Amino acid sequence: MKFVTYTATPELERFPERERFGAWCSAHKHLMRTDPDYQRHVRGVRWSIVGTTIAFGVLSFALGRFAWPPLVVQVSVYFVLTILYVISILHTSFGLQQFQNEHVGKALREHVA
């Protein structure tokens, strides 16, 4: 898993540092309005994060409703579920950020060129 933020966007270094976030947001909004493939991918990943969160909540709630398995097993399962949830959300989020950076970088290159 590669830790990526918006600052890793190609072509962003052409802007003064205080304008970079605004330039990134502007290009992202433009892509969300005009590029259906970009919009579909971003929204799909967002919905997958929501689905993962709901699944985690339902599993956590269901596990707490039963007297079996013993408490030690329940705590262990909660711990494993939480670790898997965090890894899944981080992996998905950083993957989305990398995808967005690539497309925003292309949009900035086309706009500046």
For each residue, the residues with C-beta under 8 A, 3 or more apart:
1: 90 91 94
2: 94 98
3: 94
4: 8 94 97 98 101
5: 8 97
6: 9 12 20 21 24 97 100 101 104
7: 12 20
8: 4 5 98 101
9: 6 12 24 101 104 105 108
10: 101 102 105 108 109
11: 14 105 108 109 112
12: 6 7 9 15 20 23 24 104 105 108
13:
14: 11 108 112
15: 12 19 20 23
16: 19 20
17: 20
18:
19: 15 16 22 23
20: 6 7 12 15 16 17 23 24
21: 6 24 25
22: 19 25 26
23: 12 15 19 20 26 27 108
24: 6 9 12 20 21 27 28 104
25: 21 22 28 29
26: 22 23 29 30
27: 23 24 30 31 104 107 108 111
28: 24 25 31 32 100 104
29: 25 26 32 33
30: 26 27 33 34 107
31: 27 28 34 35 38 39 103 104 107
32: 28 29 35 38 39 42
33: 29 30 39
34: 30 31
35: 31 32 38 39 103
36: 39 40
37: 40 41
38: 31 32 35 41 42 103
39: 31 32 33 35 36 42 43
40: 36 37 43 44
41: 37 38 44 45 99
42: 32 38 39 45 46 96 99 100
43: 39 40 46 47
44: 40 41 47 48
45: 41 42 48 49 92 95 96 99
46: 42 43 49 50 96
47: 43 44 50 51
48: 44 45 51 52 92
49: 45 46 52 53 89 92 93
50: 46 47 53 54
51: 47 48 54 55
52: 48 49 55 56 85 88 89 92
53: 49 50 56 57 85 89
54: 50 51 57 58
55: 51 52 58 59
56: 52 53 59 60 81 82 85
57: 53 54 60 61
58: 54 55 61 62
59: 55 56 62 63 81
60: 56 57 63 64 78 81
61: 57 58 64 65
62: 58 59 65 66
63: 59 60 66 74 77 78 81
64: 60 61 74
65: 61 62
66: 62 63 69
67:
68:
69: 66 73 74 77
70: 73 74
71: 74 75
72: 75 76
73: 69 70 76 77
74: 63 64 69 70 71 77 78
75: 71 72 78 79
76: 72 73 79 80
77: 63 69 73 74 80 81
78: 60 63 74 75 81 82
79: 75 76 82 83
80: 76 77 83 84
81: 56 59 60 63 77 78 84 85
82: 56 78 79 85 86
83: 79 80 86 87
84: 80 81 87 88
85: 52 53 56 81 82 88 89
86: 82 83 89 90
87: 83 84 90 91
88: 52 84 85 91 92
89: 49 52 53 85 86 92 93
90: 1 86 87 93 94
91: 1 87 88 94 95
92: 45 48 49 52 88 89 95 96
93: 49 89 90 96 97
94: 1 2 3 4 90 91 97 98
95: 45 91 92 98 99
96: 42 45 46 92 93 99 100
97: 4 5 6 93 94 100 101
98: 2 4 8 94 95 101 102
99: 41 42 45 95 96 102 103
100: 6 28 42 96 97 103 104
101: 4 6 8 9 10 97 98 104 105
102: 10 98 99 105 106
103: 31 35 38 99 100 106 107
104: 6 9 12 24 27 28 31 100 101 107 108
105: 9 10 11 12 101 102 108 109
106: 102 103 109 110
107: 27 30 31 103 104 110 111
108: 9 10 11 12 14 23 27 104 105 111 112
109: 10 11 105 106 112 113
110: 106 107 113
111: 27 107 108
112: 11 14 108 109
113: 109 110
